[in-house]
Amino acid sequence: MDTMDAMELTLARILIVDDQEINIGLLERILRRSGFSDLHSTMDALKIGQLVEEVGPDIVLLDLHMPEMDGLQALEVIRERKGGNQFLPVLMLTADMTAEARRRGLQAGVDDFLTKPYDRTEVVLRINNLLRTRFLHLQLQRNNSLLEEKVQERTRELSQAQSEMLQLLGRAGEFRDDMTGQHTVRVGSLSGLIAKQFGLSDHEADLIRRAAPLHDIGKIGIPDELLLKPGRYEPEEFERMKEHALIGESILAGSTFEVLKLAGTIARSHHERWDGNGYPQGLRGEEIPVAARIVALADFYDALTHERPYKRAWTHEEALEEIMRQRGLHFDPRVVDAWLALAEREEDQRLREAR
């Protein structure tokens, strides 16, 4: 043991529990002569729980045979107070070194034994050995805690970076016909709310919220003269415009991230229709991934209610009427119902706040 180890060990808090004052006095003299100074003791085993809380010992020297509460019962109290994940060594003090006594002690969780009468050198060596184990355990806990904090911090950083990447990619897809980039943000938020109202789990709803802003990332591959054209598309222009769904899927293809995989699915399928008249695959009903069904409605509503270079903004009431008309045609009826319940709840909230 080097000097630094010896100094650290002598700072340990030691609790002695023995019903004989002479035994406590002897142990305290041995320990003080070996450099230990933070010593605590009691002859009342019933106080063991209170002292463990107040002292916070690094080791307990515990007599086996005591009135009212023996050492094994006291040991149960210690373990209950400290819990199973903290290593608090207990050194059992006893003159009874029968095989039965040792077996009972070890079964109860005693870490080592000191035989009465005490040998000074043995006392110090056994205590030092247990204290080394105690301090190594504490150091390991601290290291694990620091490692966990670093992992959590790194996870938060990666999550934030991923969220920013998704926002930037979504903004890139909308930049030419929505200079603010807010359409993607609104569609993501509304999609998450609808998904939750629809009955999806918090994780699924949050995943949709984060993936939805990339629904039109494929617009990157559409020329400006087509993307920004006012009025209706000619048939051949519309066919060209439809390609943005597959372009979006191809941009996001191959990712190992769950959110980007879902974003690719949404990009491909958010223009499918419940009645099978959508594109690019003509999927019908529940053949369409549920996330795409949800984003389709959120995208539709937000596009209607906000001005674009080629159209005026519709009122909420006008958009509501159109969505109801498209229930079971363009949109999954259950998604429409979830959106209506959500809209009604938010309207009620606005009315309450206005009173």
Legacy VTK file of the C-alpha trace (Angstrom):
# vtk DataFile Version 3.0
C-alpha trace
ASCII
DATASET POLYDATA
POINTS 355 float
0.000 0.000 0.000
1.557 3.329 -1.034
1.434 6.532 1.069
-1.514 7.998 -0.820
-3.513 4.791 -0.292
-2.743 4.811 3.423
-3.827 8.433 3.780
-7.057 7.773 1.923
-7.893 4.726 4.019
-7.336 6.529 7.321
-9.994 9.085 6.293
-12.612 6.346 6.283
-15.646 6.630 8.551
-15.774 3.588 10.834
-18.822 2.550 12.855
-18.322 0.110 15.755
-21.372 -1.664 17.227
-20.697 -3.764 20.327
-22.580 -4.118 23.606
-19.317 -4.220 25.589
-17.675 -0.853 26.239
-14.290 -2.511 26.809
-14.358 -4.014 23.304
-15.228 -0.671 21.739
-12.463 1.057 23.651
-9.897 -1.552 22.589
-10.830 -1.275 18.900
-10.776 2.526 19.024
-7.252 2.522 20.535
-6.011 0.095 17.870
-7.538 2.175 15.102
-6.363 5.559 16.379
-2.806 4.284 16.689
-3.046 3.185 13.037
-4.076 6.676 11.928
-7.886 6.341 11.823
-9.701 9.286 13.382
-13.273 9.316 12.072
-14.598 6.739 14.538
-18.183 6.289 15.712
-19.566 3.714 18.109
-22.646 2.545 19.989
-23.494 -0.166 22.502
-27.159 -0.047 21.453
-27.734 -2.173 18.372
-31.228 -0.702 18.008
-29.606 2.559 16.907
-27.798 0.936 13.987
-30.248 2.189 11.316
-30.140 5.759 12.566
-26.334 5.773 12.800
-25.909 4.329 9.311
-27.962 7.255 7.973
-26.252 9.915 10.117
-22.630 8.716 9.914
-22.580 7.265 6.406
-19.898 4.747 7.383
-17.390 3.211 4.992
-17.235 0.074 7.119
-19.183 -1.365 10.050
-17.548 -3.430 12.802
-20.487 -5.417 14.148
-20.637 -7.699 17.186
-22.444 -10.978 16.579
-23.932 -11.618 20.027
-25.808 -8.633 21.458
-29.013 -8.288 23.505
-32.259 -7.077 21.933
-30.817 -7.297 18.411
-27.995 -9.631 17.398
-25.445 -8.909 14.691
-27.317 -10.766 11.957
-30.516 -8.832 12.632
-28.538 -5.592 12.698
-27.005 -6.576 9.367
-30.491 -6.830 7.820
-31.214 -3.284 8.973
-27.957 -2.077 7.416
-28.703 -3.701 4.067
-32.240 -2.263 4.049
-30.925 1.251 4.680
-28.077 1.151 2.157
-29.780 -0.821 -0.606
-28.382 -3.612 -2.727
-26.312 -1.507 -5.134
-24.012 0.039 -2.512
-21.093 -1.912 -1.115
-20.846 -1.244 2.636
-18.490 -3.838 4.108
-19.426 -5.422 7.433
-16.741 -6.989 9.617
-18.316 -9.347 12.139
-16.836 -9.340 15.654
-17.204 -12.622 17.523
-15.584 -15.141 19.806
-17.841 -17.811 18.321
-15.906 -19.237 15.411
-17.851 -22.429 15.052
-18.642 -23.583 11.527
-22.337 -22.899 12.138
-21.684 -19.283 13.228
-19.506 -18.605 10.189
-22.061 -20.201 7.864
-24.896 -18.101 9.257
-22.784 -14.975 8.998
-21.752 -15.577 5.409
-25.318 -16.417 4.384
-26.466 -13.127 5.921
-23.883 -11.170 3.931
-20.984 -10.696 6.344
-17.850 -9.715 4.409
-15.231 -10.887 6.918
-14.735 -11.941 10.542
-12.604 -10.685 13.432
-12.021 -13.185 16.232
-11.950 -12.116 19.859
-9.519 -11.514 21.502
-8.213 -9.163 18.815
-4.804 -9.222 17.225
-3.845 -5.590 16.435
-2.173 -6.374 13.124
-5.031 -8.586 11.947
-7.586 -5.913 12.878
-5.852 -3.258 10.752
-5.145 -5.584 7.820
-8.720 -6.876 7.578
-10.171 -3.377 7.856
-7.767 -2.020 5.253
-8.578 -4.838 2.835
-12.308 -4.175 3.090
-11.837 -0.412 2.830
-9.782 -0.802 -0.356
-12.663 -2.792 -1.859
-15.132 -0.180 -0.640
-13.216 2.734 -2.177
-12.649 0.887 -5.444
-16.386 0.235 -5.597
-17.129 3.929 -4.988
-14.606 4.930 -7.642
-16.224 2.524 -10.088
-19.640 4.041 -9.319
-18.272 7.544 -9.916
-16.649 6.470 -13.169
-19.868 4.792 -14.304
-21.842 7.901 -13.395
-19.451 10.139 -15.341
-19.552 7.749 -18.297
-23.357 7.695 -18.203
-23.455 11.503 -18.123
-21.100 11.681 -21.102
-23.166 9.114 -23.012
-26.374 11.042 -22.243
-24.750 14.316 -23.269
-23.481 12.780 -26.493
-26.898 11.244 -27.149
-28.536 14.646 -26.663
-26.019 16.225 -29.030
-26.646 13.567 -31.677
-30.407 13.891 -31.258
-30.188 17.657 -31.606
-27.927 17.349 -34.652
-30.328 14.870 -36.215
-33.308 17.156 -35.556
-31.485 20.115 -37.089
-30.517 18.006 -40.094
-34.133 16.977 -40.610
-35.302 20.581 -40.363
-32.658 21.796 -42.806
-33.418 19.044 -45.305
-37.124 19.763 -45.047
-36.495 23.473 -45.532
-34.377 22.718 -48.587
-37.303 20.872 -50.173
-39.681 23.787 -49.574
-37.308 26.713 -50.051
-38.301 27.670 -53.565
-42.072 27.885 -53.020
-42.049 28.667 -49.287
-39.196 31.037 -48.507
-39.932 30.932 -44.781
-39.605 27.154 -44.596
-42.441 27.155 -42.068
-44.676 24.812 -44.055
-42.492 21.834 -43.176
-42.435 22.806 -39.506
-46.205 23.182 -39.385
-46.815 19.906 -41.210
-44.487 18.113 -38.794
-46.198 19.550 -35.719
-49.715 18.882 -37.018
-48.805 15.359 -38.120
-47.488 14.536 -34.650
-50.662 15.837 -33.007
-52.908 13.910 -35.406
-50.865 10.740 -34.873
-51.301 11.020 -31.123
-55.039 11.696 -31.477
-55.233 8.753 -33.890
-54.039 6.497 -31.058
-50.405 5.910 -31.928
-47.846 5.687 -29.135
-45.847 8.702 -27.993
-42.771 7.261 -29.717
-44.593 6.672 -33.003
-46.214 10.111 -32.922
-42.885 11.805 -32.214
-41.217 9.840 -34.990
-43.871 11.015 -37.456
-43.519 14.584 -36.190
-39.788 14.510 -36.904
-40.021 12.671 -40.238
-42.965 14.579 -41.739
-41.012 17.769 -42.634
-39.171 15.750 -45.282
-42.347 14.752 -47.119
-41.568 17.002 -50.105
-37.766 16.735 -50.127
-38.086 15.380 -53.691
-39.066 18.874 -54.902
-35.332 19.519 -55.052
-35.421 17.602 -58.331
-38.288 19.590 -59.890
-37.445 22.590 -62.142
-38.506 26.070 -60.955
-40.600 26.794 -64.011
-42.725 23.780 -63.164
-42.704 24.033 -59.380
-43.652 27.734 -59.340
-46.090 27.666 -62.226
-49.351 29.506 -61.380
-52.592 27.744 -62.194
-53.150 24.161 -63.228
-50.533 21.844 -64.682
-50.831 20.391 -68.150
-51.117 16.575 -68.077
-47.471 16.065 -69.019
-46.397 18.678 -66.439
-48.377 16.965 -63.733
-46.729 13.647 -64.581
-43.358 15.338 -64.219
-44.405 16.897 -60.914
-45.460 13.504 -59.573
-41.852 12.372 -59.794
-40.987 14.306 -56.634
-42.450 11.480 -54.526
-40.002 8.892 -55.888
-37.170 11.425 -55.977
-37.746 12.051 -52.270
-37.705 8.354 -51.509
-34.459 7.890 -53.454
-32.783 10.783 -51.612
-33.561 9.164 -48.266
-32.971 5.558 -49.346
-30.335 3.485 -47.580
-30.398 5.292 -44.250
-30.030 3.202 -41.089
-31.835 5.808 -38.960
-35.416 4.935 -38.034
-36.630 8.488 -38.579
-35.079 8.746 -42.052
-36.474 5.366 -43.059
-39.918 6.592 -42.077
-39.304 9.896 -43.878
-38.575 7.951 -47.058
-41.840 6.041 -46.691
-43.742 9.291 -46.161
-42.041 10.985 -49.109
-43.042 8.118 -51.401
-46.621 7.615 -50.205
-48.049 10.903 -48.924
-49.775 11.545 -52.274
-51.531 8.168 -52.275
-55.305 8.384 -51.826
-57.633 6.267 -49.715
-59.728 5.472 -52.814
-56.685 4.266 -54.776
-56.501 7.233 -57.178
-53.267 8.659 -55.828
-49.646 8.269 -56.886
-46.997 6.960 -57.426
-48.269 3.396 -56.780
-52.035 3.781 -56.651
-52.229 2.213 -53.202
-55.667 1.894 -51.664
-56.955 2.075 -48.060
-54.716 0.522 -45.454
-52.186 -0.475 -48.103
-50.976 3.102 -47.599
-48.593 3.371 -44.602
-50.384 5.022 -41.694
-47.715 7.723 -41.348
-48.237 8.726 -44.987
-52.017 8.842 -44.481
-51.568 11.194 -41.532
-49.041 13.455 -43.265
-51.220 13.594 -46.377
-53.991 15.300 -44.416
-51.651 17.600 -42.472
-49.918 18.653 -45.700
-53.235 19.192 -47.469
-54.695 21.331 -44.694
-51.585 23.489 -44.309
-51.209 23.978 -48.066
-54.847 25.080 -48.338
-54.730 27.535 -45.438
-51.508 29.322 -46.444
-50.837 31.518 -49.431
-48.523 30.320 -52.178
-47.297 32.144 -55.322
-49.982 30.375 -57.326
-52.954 30.431 -54.874
-54.709 32.366 -52.123
-55.014 31.083 -48.554
-58.251 29.297 -47.699
-60.008 29.903 -44.399
-60.073 27.181 -41.760
-63.797 26.695 -42.421
-63.250 26.293 -46.169
-60.467 23.777 -45.583
-62.599 21.922 -43.045
-65.438 21.608 -45.537
-63.104 20.307 -48.244
-61.489 17.746 -45.939
-64.916 16.484 -44.903
-65.848 16.166 -48.565
-62.690 14.111 -49.138
-63.318 11.785 -46.165
-63.153 8.242 -47.536
-61.981 9.497 -50.935
-58.667 11.252 -50.576
-58.242 10.636 -46.852
-58.496 7.768 -44.398
-61.812 8.359 -42.554
-60.210 7.589 -39.188
-57.441 10.112 -39.815
-60.057 12.725 -40.699
-61.940 11.910 -37.495
-58.748 12.252 -35.453
-58.022 15.611 -37.093
-61.570 16.831 -36.448
-61.366 15.809 -32.768
-58.051 17.614 -32.505
-59.392 20.740 -34.217
-62.474 20.740 -31.996
-60.342 20.409 -28.863
-58.087 23.278 -29.901
-61.111 25.436 -30.797
-62.603 24.744 -27.365
-59.309 25.763 -25.783
-59.241 29.019 -27.767
-62.825 29.775 -26.729
-62.030 29.130 -23.056
-58.993 31.413 -23.248
-61.082 34.150 -24.896
-63.708 34.203 -22.106
LINES 1 356
355 0 1 2 3 4 5 6 7 8 9 10 11 12 13 14 15 16 17 18 19 20 21 22 23 24 25 26 27 28 29 30 31 32 33 34 35 36 37 38 39 40 41 42 43 44 45 46 47 48 49 50 51 52 53 54 55 56 57 58 59 60 61 62 63 64 65 66 67 68 69 70 71 72 73 74 75 76 77 78 79 80 81 82 83 84 85 86 87 88 89 90 91 92 93 94 95 96 97 98 99 100 101 102 103 104 105 106 107 108 109 110 111 112 113 114 115 116 117 118 119 120 121 122 123 124 125 126 127 128 129 130 131 132 133 134 135 136 137 138 139 140 141 142 143 144 145 146 147 148 149 150 151 152 153 154 155 156 157 158 159 160 161 162 163 164 165 166 167 168 169 170 171 172 173 174 175 176 177 178 179 180 181 182 183 184 185 186 187 188 189 190 191 192 193 194 195 196 197 198 199 200 201 202 203 204 205 206 207 208 209 210 211 212 213 214 215 216 217 218 219 220 221 222 223 224 225 226 227 228 229 230 231 232 233 234 235 236 237 238 239 240 241 242 243 244 245 246 247 248 249 250 251 252 253 254 255 256 257 258 259 260 261 262 263 264 265 266 267 268 269 270 271 272 273 274 275 276 277 278 279 280 281 282 283 284 285 286 287 288 289 290 291 292 293 294 295 296 297 298 299 300 301 302 303 304 305 306 307 308 309 310 311 312 313 314 315 316 317 318 319 320 321 322 323 324 325 326 327 328 329 330 331 332 333 334 335 336 337 338 339 340 341 342 343 344 345 346 347 348 349 350 351 352 353 354
